[in-house]
Amino acid sequence: MRMVDLIAKKRDGGALRKEEINWMITEYVAGTIPDYQMSAFLMAVYFKGMADDEMANFAAAMLHSGTVLDLSAIPGTKIDKHSTGGIGDKISLVLAPVMAALGVNVPMISGRGLGFTGGTLDKLESIPGFNVNLSTEQFIKQVQEHHEAIISANDDVAPADKRLYALRDVTATVESIPLIAGSIMSKKISSGIDALVLDVKVGNGAFMKTQADGEKLAKALVSIGEANGVKCKAVLSDMDQPLGITVGNALEVAETVATLNGRGPKDVHELTVALAAQMLVLAGKTDSLETAASLAGDVLRDGRAKRAFKQLITDQGGDASIVDNPMLLPKAAHRYQVKATTSGFVTAINAQALGTAAMQLGAGRAKAGDKLDMAAGLVLHKKIGTPVTAGDTLVTLHSNKPENDKINAAVQAAFTIGSDKPEKPKLIRGLVG
């Protein structure tokens, strides 16, 4: 085979055969195919797309470019959840303990934040002592004993994806749905799971800005999973405003604790229960979503999920006393109030602008390798549909830096205040699979 022929085939709208894709990925990882040819191929995919079976084969080739975990030592169904990334999305921190409390195995391999979205691993590392770098043996043993573990992927997982992602980032091909789907699913399937629930974010604070694009991505993800033997369901959820009321690592852990104590924001509780219900059905605990939602609600209410979160923290070397006393989490030296200048109702929020502001305060990374300030972030006092009087605090910024007028102005500008009360956004926008 010749790479130039595969580029031309895709350029002209053809679909690559499984053998062609496997050869291309193998040779690229080996260094035989240069970046300039792979860049041309990625751009051809960006414009011409991929067929369903082509996407499935592409993801499979990437996942088999490295280590595929063998979780057969863990009895029963192994199920994970993946979010496509949003602002204030701390759901995994609540969801894993909910599932563990119900006896479902959740071996989670999670990621770090980059740009305006936060990462599950970063949030957990704001808990003193929490270790996300377990060995495979420790990971399996912990899930065997307590049904849950959340760790970082090792360098041997889907190395082709790491190289291709870096190339996509500098060739303006990140936004291609087949490439996004292949990247996500190659990493998830390589973790050895049997089933996966996907939380596909849609809105101004997500990568998928429109419902149509969200549905396309959800269908691509589910199609790839099913073709590779992983049962999948995708939930489309709203990201036209931050999820919950906190954005930032330690702040979101504190909100997780509040949710596990029954005092968290309504949307965090609602989305956790909705995703848990899908996971329970896929795991075979029940065939009724209504029953599954009731089971999830019960363990949040009666303290079992809270105890499972403590167990997760203890198992991974963290200080579980933060669950009883969140004041032990990192705290910022300063609080800066961003106030409304007009009265009315919050009619819209630019969630991405708030995510960017949190990053600039130190809660996120502008580029890989940036050091995080675990205490930095922001707390929302107003969300869409909330009445506002001029002078009310819209957001409190938590920072260890001097006050920054540009950040304050950007946060203030992220809120649109109008005279008419809007309808609150629907949290669950759809289901695929």
ZAKOLNU-563134 format. One record per residue (C-alpha): chain; residue number from 1; x, y, z. Coordinates in nm, 2 decimals. Layout:
<atoms>
ATOM  mol  seq      px      py      pz
ATOM    A  NUM       X       Y       Z
...
</atoms>
This chain:
<atoms>
ATOM  mol  seq      px      py      pz
ATOM    A    1    0.00    0.00    0.00
ATOM    A    2    0.10    0.36   -0.05
ATOM    A    3   -0.02    0.65    0.17
ATOM    A    4   -0.06    0.88   -0.13
ATOM    A    5   -0.32    0.64   -0.27
ATOM    A    6   -0.52    0.63    0.06
ATOM    A    7   -0.51    1.01    0.07
ATOM    A    8   -0.64    1.03   -0.29
ATOM    A    9   -0.91    0.77   -0.21
ATOM    A   10   -1.04    0.97    0.08
ATOM    A   11   -1.00    1.30   -0.10
ATOM    A   12   -1.24    1.17   -0.37
ATOM    A   13   -1.50    1.06   -0.11
ATOM    A   14   -1.41    0.69   -0.10
ATOM    A   15   -1.42    0.47    0.22
ATOM    A   16   -1.10    0.30    0.33
ATOM    A   17   -1.11   -0.07    0.39
ATOM    A   18   -1.02   -0.22    0.73
ATOM    A   19   -0.69   -0.35    0.60
ATOM    A   20   -0.60   -0.01    0.46
ATOM    A   21   -0.68    0.17    0.79
ATOM    A   22   -0.49   -0.09    0.99
ATOM    A   23   -0.18   -0.05    0.77
ATOM    A   24   -0.20    0.33    0.78
ATOM    A   25   -0.22    0.35    1.16
ATOM    A   26    0.05    0.08    1.21
ATOM    A   27    0.29    0.25    0.97
ATOM    A   28    0.22    0.60    1.12
ATOM    A   29    0.30    0.49    1.47
ATOM    A   30    0.61    0.32    1.34
ATOM    A   31    0.72    0.64    1.19
ATOM    A   32    0.71    0.52    0.83
ATOM    A   33    0.43    0.76    0.73
ATOM    A   34    0.54    1.13    0.78
ATOM    A   35    0.32    1.39    0.95
ATOM    A   36    0.27    1.59    0.63
ATOM    A   37    0.10    1.29    0.46
ATOM    A   38   -0.11    1.21    0.77
ATOM    A   39   -0.21    1.58    0.79
ATOM    A   40   -0.33    1.56    0.43
ATOM    A   41   -0.54    1.25    0.52
ATOM    A   42   -0.69    1.43    0.83
ATOM    A   43   -0.79    1.72    0.61
ATOM    A   44   -0.95    1.49    0.36
ATOM    A   45   -1.15    1.33    0.64
ATOM    A   46   -1.25    1.67    0.77
ATOM    A   47   -1.41    1.75    0.43
ATOM    A   48   -1.53    1.41    0.32
ATOM    A   49   -1.62    1.24    0.65
ATOM    A   50   -1.62    0.86    0.72
ATOM    A   51   -1.88    0.59    0.68
ATOM    A   52   -2.00    0.41    1.00
ATOM    A   53   -1.79    0.09    0.95
ATOM    A   54   -1.49    0.31    0.85
ATOM    A   55   -1.52    0.50    1.18
ATOM    A   56   -1.54    0.18    1.37
ATOM    A   57   -1.24    0.04    1.20
ATOM    A   58   -1.05    0.36    1.25
ATOM    A   59   -1.12    0.36    1.63
ATOM    A   60   -1.03   -0.01    1.65
ATOM    A   61   -0.70    0.05    1.47
ATOM    A   62   -0.61    0.33    1.71
ATOM    A   63   -0.70    0.13    2.03
ATOM    A   64   -0.50   -0.17    1.91
ATOM    A   65   -0.20    0.05    1.85
ATOM    A   66   -0.13    0.01    2.22
ATOM    A   67   -0.23   -0.17    2.54
ATOM    A   68   -0.59   -0.30    2.58
ATOM    A   69   -0.67   -0.37    2.94
ATOM    A   70   -0.79   -0.71    3.04
ATOM    A   71   -1.06   -0.67    3.31
ATOM    A   72   -1.18   -1.03    3.30
ATOM    A   73   -1.07   -1.08    3.66
ATOM    A   74   -1.35   -0.84    3.76
ATOM    A   75   -1.67   -1.04    3.77
ATOM    A   76   -1.99   -0.90    3.61
ATOM    A   77   -2.04   -0.61    3.37
ATOM    A   78   -1.78   -0.34    3.37
ATOM    A   79   -1.93    0.00    3.27
ATOM    A   80   -1.79    0.35    3.24
ATOM    A   81   -1.93    0.70    3.16
ATOM    A   82   -1.77    0.96    2.94
ATOM    A   83   -1.85    1.33    2.91
ATOM    A   84   -1.75    1.52    2.60
ATOM    A   85   -1.66    1.82    2.82
ATOM    A   86   -1.84    2.11    2.97
ATOM    A   87   -1.82    2.39    3.23
ATOM    A   88   -1.87    2.28    3.59
ATOM    A   89   -1.91    1.91    3.50
ATOM    A   90   -1.84    1.72    3.82
ATOM    A   91   -2.08    1.44    3.75
ATOM    A   92   -1.82    1.16    3.74
ATOM    A   93   -1.73    1.24    4.10
ATOM    A   94   -2.09    1.18    4.21
ATOM    A   95   -2.18    0.91    3.96
ATOM    A   96   -1.90    0.66    4.04
ATOM    A   97   -2.00    0.64    4.41
ATOM    A   98   -2.37    0.60    4.32
ATOM    A   99   -2.30    0.31    4.10
ATOM    A  100   -2.05    0.15    4.34
ATOM    A  101   -2.31    0.18    4.62
ATOM    A  102   -2.54   -0.03    4.40
ATOM    A  103   -2.28   -0.30    4.33
ATOM    A  104   -2.20   -0.20    3.97
ATOM    A  105   -1.84   -0.21    3.86
ATOM    A  106   -1.72    0.13    3.74
ATOM    A  107   -1.35    0.12    3.63
ATOM    A  108   -1.31    0.48    3.52
ATOM    A  109   -1.01    0.60    3.32
ATOM    A  110   -1.04    0.97    3.30
ATOM    A  111   -0.86    1.28    3.16
ATOM    A  112   -0.73    1.62    3.25
ATOM    A  113   -0.87    1.96    3.16
ATOM    A  114   -0.74    2.17    2.87
ATOM    A  115   -0.87    2.50    2.76
ATOM    A  116   -1.21    2.60    2.90
ATOM    A  117   -1.32    2.26    3.02
ATOM    A  118   -1.22    2.09    3.34
ATOM    A  119   -1.08    1.74    3.39
ATOM    A  120   -1.20    1.48    3.64
ATOM    A  121   -0.85    1.39    3.74
ATOM    A  122   -0.77    1.75    3.83
ATOM    A  123   -1.07    1.78    4.05
ATOM    A  124   -0.98    1.46    4.24
ATOM    A  125   -0.62    1.58    4.28
ATOM    A  126   -0.75    1.88    4.47
ATOM    A  127   -0.83    1.63    4.75
ATOM    A  128   -0.51    1.61    4.96
ATOM    A  129   -0.32    1.29    4.89
ATOM    A  130   -0.55    1.15    4.62
ATOM    A  131   -0.35    0.93    4.37
ATOM    A  132   -0.48    0.89    4.02
ATOM    A  133   -0.17    0.69    3.90
ATOM    A  134   -0.25    0.34    4.02
ATOM    A  135   -0.09    0.04    3.86
ATOM    A  136   -0.32   -0.19    3.65
ATOM    A  137   -0.31   -0.45    3.93
ATOM    A  138   -0.41   -0.19    4.19
ATOM    A  139   -0.68   -0.06    3.96
ATOM    A  140   -0.83   -0.41    3.91
ATOM    A  141   -0.81   -0.50    4.28
ATOM    A  142   -0.98   -0.18    4.39
ATOM    A  143   -1.28   -0.24    4.15
ATOM    A  144   -1.30   -0.61    4.26
ATOM    A  145   -1.32   -0.50    4.63
ATOM    A  146   -1.52   -0.18    4.61
ATOM    A  147   -1.66   -0.16    4.26
ATOM    A  148   -1.50    0.18    4.17
ATOM    A  149   -1.17    0.34    4.08
ATOM    A  150   -1.08    0.65    3.88
ATOM    A  151   -0.74    0.67    3.73
ATOM    A  152   -0.53    0.83    3.46
ATOM    A  153   -0.45    0.64    3.14
ATOM    A  154   -0.09    0.52    3.11
ATOM    A  155    0.13    0.61    2.81
ATOM    A  156    0.07    0.27    2.64
ATOM    A  157   -0.31    0.34    2.58
ATOM    A  158   -0.39    0.43    2.22
ATOM    A  159   -0.06    0.59    2.13
ATOM    A  160   -0.18    0.65    1.77
ATOM    A  161   -0.46    0.87    1.91
ATOM    A  162   -0.20    1.08    2.11
ATOM    A  163    0.00    1.15    1.79
ATOM    A  164   -0.31    1.21    1.58
ATOM    A  165   -0.46    1.45    1.84
ATOM    A  166   -0.14    1.66    1.85
ATOM    A  167   -0.15    1.67    1.47
ATOM    A  168   -0.52    1.77    1.45
ATOM    A  169   -0.45    2.05    1.70
ATOM    A  170   -0.21    2.22    1.46
ATOM    A  171   -0.39    2.14    1.13
ATOM    A  172   -0.74    2.28    1.21
ATOM    A  173   -0.90    1.94    1.20
ATOM    A  174   -1.00    1.90    1.56
ATOM    A  175   -1.37    1.97    1.49
ATOM    A  176   -1.42    1.67    1.26
ATOM    A  177   -1.69    1.44    1.41
ATOM    A  178   -1.54    1.11    1.28
ATOM    A  179   -1.20    1.21    1.42
ATOM    A  180   -1.35    1.33    1.76
ATOM    A  181   -1.55    1.00    1.78
ATOM    A  182   -1.25    0.79    1.69
ATOM    A  183   -1.03    0.96    1.95
ATOM    A  184   -1.29    0.93    2.23
ATOM    A  185   -1.38    0.57    2.16
ATOM    A  186   -1.03    0.44    2.10
ATOM    A  187   -0.94    0.54    2.45
ATOM    A  188   -1.26    0.42    2.62
ATOM    A  189   -1.27    0.08    2.45
ATOM    A  190   -0.91    0.02    2.53
ATOM    A  191   -1.00    0.03    2.90
ATOM    A  192   -1.16   -0.31    2.87
ATOM    A  193   -1.52   -0.21    2.95
ATOM    A  194   -1.83   -0.40    2.85
ATOM    A  195   -2.07   -0.10    2.84
ATOM    A  196   -2.05    0.28    2.82
ATOM    A  197   -2.28    0.57    2.88
ATOM    A  198   -2.19    0.89    2.69
ATOM    A  199   -2.28    1.24    2.81
ATOM    A  200   -2.27    1.45    2.50
ATOM    A  201   -2.28    1.82    2.59
ATOM    A  202   -2.46    2.06    2.36
ATOM    A  203   -2.45    2.44    2.38
ATOM    A  204   -2.23    2.74    2.39
ATOM    A  205   -2.01    2.59    2.66
ATOM    A  206   -1.95    2.26    2.47
ATOM    A  207   -1.75    2.15    2.17
ATOM    A  208   -2.08    2.07    2.00
ATOM    A  209   -2.26    2.40    1.98
ATOM    A  210   -2.58    2.28    1.81
ATOM    A  211   -2.83    2.00    1.87
ATOM    A  212   -2.78    1.87    1.52
ATOM    A  213   -2.40    1.84    1.57
ATOM    A  214   -2.45    1.69    1.92
ATOM    A  215   -2.68    1.42    1.77
ATOM    A  216   -2.43    1.35    1.49
ATOM    A  217   -2.15    1.30    1.74
ATOM    A  218   -2.37    1.09    1.97
ATOM    A  219   -2.47    0.86    1.68
ATOM    A  220   -2.11    0.82    1.57
ATOM    A  221   -1.99    0.73    1.93
ATOM    A  222   -2.27    0.48    1.98
ATOM    A  223   -2.21    0.33    1.63
ATOM    A  224   -1.83    0.28    1.70
ATOM    A  225   -1.89    0.13    2.04
ATOM    A  226   -2.15   -0.12    1.92
ATOM    A  227   -1.93   -0.22    1.62
ATOM    A  228   -1.65   -0.29    1.87
ATOM    A  229   -1.86   -0.50    2.11
ATOM    A  230   -1.93   -0.23    2.37
ATOM    A  231   -2.30   -0.16    2.46
ATOM    A  232   -2.35    0.21    2.44
ATOM    A  233   -2.61    0.47    2.52
ATOM    A  234   -2.57    0.85    2.47
ATOM    A  235   -2.75    1.12    2.66
ATOM    A  236   -2.75    1.47    2.52
ATOM    A  237   -2.74    1.73    2.80
ATOM    A  238   -2.75    2.11    2.81
ATOM    A  239   -2.43    2.32    2.83
ATOM    A  240   -2.58    2.66    2.75
ATOM    A  241   -2.49    2.75    3.11
ATOM    A  242   -2.25    2.59    3.36
ATOM    A  243   -2.36    2.27    3.53
ATOM    A  244   -2.42    2.34    3.90
ATOM    A  245   -2.30    2.66    4.06
ATOM    A  246   -1.92    2.60    4.08
ATOM    A  247   -1.63    2.60    3.83
ATOM    A  248   -1.29    2.50    3.96
ATOM    A  249   -1.13    2.20    4.11
ATOM    A  250   -1.17    2.21    4.49
ATOM    A  251   -1.49    2.41    4.45
ATOM    A  252   -1.64    2.13    4.24
ATOM    A  253   -1.53    1.87    4.49
ATOM    A  254   -1.71    2.07    4.76
ATOM    A  255   -2.02    2.08    4.54
ATOM    A  256   -1.99    1.70    4.49
ATOM    A  257   -1.99    1.66    4.87
ATOM    A  258   -2.30    1.89    4.90
ATOM    A  259   -2.48    1.67    4.64
ATOM    A  260   -2.39    1.35    4.82
ATOM    A  261   -2.53    1.51    5.13
ATOM    A  262   -2.86    1.60    4.95
ATOM    A  263   -2.79    1.97    4.94
ATOM    A  264   -2.64    2.00    4.59
ATOM    A  265   -2.78    2.19    4.29
ATOM    A  266   -3.09    2.04    4.13
ATOM    A  267   -2.93    2.01    3.78
ATOM    A  268   -2.63    1.81    3.92
ATOM    A  269   -2.86    1.57    4.10
ATOM    A  270   -3.09    1.54    3.80
ATOM    A  271   -2.82    1.46    3.55
ATOM    A  272   -2.65    1.22    3.79
ATOM    A  273   -2.97    1.02    3.83
ATOM    A  274   -3.04    1.03    3.46
ATOM    A  275   -2.70    0.89    3.37
ATOM    A  276   -2.70    0.64    3.66
ATOM    A  277   -3.04    0.51    3.53
ATOM    A  278   -2.89    0.44    3.18
ATOM    A  279   -2.59    0.27    3.34
ATOM    A  280   -2.80    0.05    3.56
ATOM    A  281   -3.01   -0.07    3.27
ATOM    A  282   -2.70   -0.14    3.05
ATOM    A  283   -2.54   -0.32    3.34
ATOM    A  284   -2.84   -0.55    3.37
ATOM    A  285   -2.95   -0.44    3.72
ATOM    A  286   -3.30   -0.37    3.59
ATOM    A  287   -3.47   -0.33    3.26
ATOM    A  288   -3.67   -0.02    3.38
ATOM    A  289   -3.53    0.33    3.36
ATOM    A  290   -3.79    0.44    3.62
ATOM    A  291   -3.68    0.17    3.87
ATOM    A  292   -3.31    0.25    3.79
ATOM    A  293   -3.37    0.62    3.86
ATOM    A  294   -3.54    0.54    4.19
ATOM    A  295   -3.25    0.32    4.29
ATOM    A  296   -3.00    0.60    4.22
ATOM    A  297   -3.21    0.85    4.41
ATOM    A  298   -3.22    0.62    4.71
ATOM    A  299   -2.85    0.58    4.75
ATOM    A  300   -2.80    0.96    4.72
ATOM    A  301   -3.07    1.01    4.98
ATOM    A  302   -2.97    0.75    5.24
ATOM    A  303   -2.60    0.81    5.26
ATOM    A  304   -2.47    0.50    5.08
ATOM    A  305   -2.32    0.70    4.79
ATOM    A  306   -2.16    0.94    5.03
ATOM    A  307   -1.99    0.64    5.21
ATOM    A  308   -1.88    0.50    4.87
ATOM    A  309   -1.72    0.84    4.79
ATOM    A  310   -1.53    0.82    5.12
ATOM    A  311   -1.42    0.47    5.03
ATOM    A  312   -1.29    0.58    4.69
ATOM    A  313   -1.09    0.86    4.84
ATOM    A  314   -0.94    0.63    5.11
ATOM    A  315   -0.86    0.36    4.86
ATOM    A  316   -0.66    0.61    4.65
ATOM    A  317   -0.47    0.76    4.93
ATOM    A  318   -0.67    1.07    4.98
ATOM    A  319   -0.80    1.25    5.30
ATOM    A  320   -1.16    1.13    5.32
ATOM    A  321   -1.23    1.37    5.61
ATOM    A  322   -1.30    1.64    5.34
ATOM    A  323   -1.64    1.47    5.29
ATOM    A  324   -1.74    1.56    5.65
ATOM    A  325   -1.54    1.89    5.65
ATOM    A  326   -1.50    2.04    5.30
ATOM    A  327   -1.32    2.34    5.46
ATOM    A  328   -1.01    2.11    5.45
ATOM    A  329   -1.00    2.15    5.07
ATOM    A  330   -0.77    2.41    4.92
ATOM    A  331   -0.91    2.77    4.97
ATOM    A  332   -0.82    3.08    4.77
ATOM    A  333   -0.69    3.39    4.95
ATOM    A  334   -0.92    3.63    4.78
ATOM    A  335   -1.29    3.66    4.69
ATOM    A  336   -1.39    3.91    4.42
ATOM    A  337   -1.75    4.00    4.36
ATOM    A  338   -1.88    4.05    4.00
ATOM    A  339   -2.20    4.25    4.02
ATOM    A  340   -2.49    4.32    3.78
ATOM    A  341   -2.53    4.67    3.64
ATOM    A  342   -2.89    4.63    3.54
ATOM    A  343   -3.21    4.47    3.67
ATOM    A  344   -3.43    4.21    3.51
ATOM    A  345   -3.38    3.83    3.45
ATOM    A  346   -3.08    3.64    3.34
ATOM    A  347   -3.18    3.54    2.98
ATOM    A  348   -2.85    3.38    2.87
ATOM    A  349   -2.51    3.29    3.00
ATOM    A  350   -2.19    3.25    2.79
ATOM    A  351   -2.07    2.93    2.96
ATOM    A  352   -1.75    2.92    2.76
ATOM    A  353   -1.65    3.27    2.87
ATOM    A  354   -1.69    3.16    3.23
ATOM    A  355   -1.48    2.85    3.17
ATOM    A  356   -1.21    3.07    3.01
ATOM    A  357   -1.22    3.31    3.31
ATOM    A  358   -1.18    3.02    3.55
ATOM    A  359   -0.88    2.90    3.35
ATOM    A  360   -0.73    3.25    3.36
ATOM    A  361   -0.77    3.25    3.74
ATOM    A  362   -0.56    2.93    3.75
ATOM    A  363   -0.83    2.66    3.76
ATOM    A  364   -0.75    2.53    3.41
ATOM    A  365   -0.47    2.50    3.15
ATOM    A  366   -0.41    2.71    2.85
ATOM    A  367   -0.17    2.45    2.73
ATOM    A  368   -0.07    2.10    2.84
ATOM    A  369    0.18    2.11    3.13
ATOM    A  370    0.04    2.43    3.29
ATOM    A  371    0.04    2.41    3.67
ATOM    A  372   -0.31    2.44    3.83
ATOM    A  373   -0.43    2.64    4.13
ATOM    A  374   -0.66    2.39    4.29
ATOM    A  375   -0.84    2.66    4.49
ATOM    A  376   -0.91    2.89    4.20
ATOM    A  377   -1.25    2.92    4.03
ATOM    A  378   -1.58    3.08    4.05
ATOM    A  379   -1.92    3.04    4.22
ATOM    A  380   -2.24    3.14    4.03
ATOM    A  381   -2.51    3.32    4.22
ATOM    A  382   -2.74    3.36    3.92
ATOM    A  383   -2.84    3.12    3.65
ATOM    A  384   -3.08    3.14    3.35
ATOM    A  385   -3.43    3.25    3.46
ATOM    A  386   -3.31    3.40    3.79
ATOM    A  387   -3.43    3.76    3.88
ATOM    A  388   -3.15    4.02    3.91
ATOM    A  389   -3.14    4.36    4.07
ATOM    A  390   -2.87    4.61    3.98
ATOM    A  391   -2.59    4.56    4.23
ATOM    A  392   -2.66    4.19    4.29
ATOM    A  393   -2.36    3.96    4.29
ATOM    A  394   -2.36    3.75    3.97
ATOM    A  395   -2.04    3.55    4.04
ATOM    A  396   -1.78    3.53    4.32
ATOM    A  397   -1.43    3.47    4.19
ATOM    A  398   -1.20    3.26    4.40
ATOM    A  399   -0.84    3.36    4.33
ATOM    A  400   -0.49    3.37    4.47
ATOM    A  401   -0.40    3.64    4.22
ATOM    A  402   -0.45    4.02    4.24
ATOM    A  403   -0.79    4.13    4.11
ATOM    A  404   -0.80    4.15    3.73
ATOM    A  405   -1.03    4.40    3.57
ATOM    A  406   -1.03    4.22    3.23
ATOM    A  407   -1.14    3.89    3.39
ATOM    A  408   -1.41    4.07    3.59
ATOM    A  409   -1.54    4.25    3.28
ATOM    A  410   -1.54    3.92    3.08
ATOM    A  411   -1.74    3.75    3.36
ATOM    A  412   -1.99    4.04    3.38
ATOM    A  413   -2.03    4.04    3.00
ATOM    A  414   -2.10    3.66    3.00
ATOM    A  415   -2.45    3.74    3.15
ATOM    A  416   -2.73    3.87    2.94
ATOM    A  417   -3.00    4.04    3.15
ATOM    A  418   -3.34    4.12    2.99
ATOM    A  419   -3.68    4.23    3.10
ATOM    A  420   -3.87    3.92    3.03
ATOM    A  421   -3.83    3.60    3.22
ATOM    A  422   -3.71    3.32    2.99
ATOM    A  423   -3.78    2.95    3.00
ATOM    A  424   -3.52    2.75    3.18
ATOM    A  425   -3.31    2.54    2.94
ATOM    A  426   -3.41    2.17    2.93
ATOM    A  427   -3.13    1.97    3.09
ATOM    A  428   -3.17    1.64    2.90
ATOM    A  429   -3.19    1.72    2.53
ATOM    A  430   -3.22    1.37    2.39
ATOM    A  431   -3.11    1.01    2.39
ATOM    A  432   -2.93    0.81    2.13
ATOM    A  433   -2.88    0.43    2.12
</atoms>
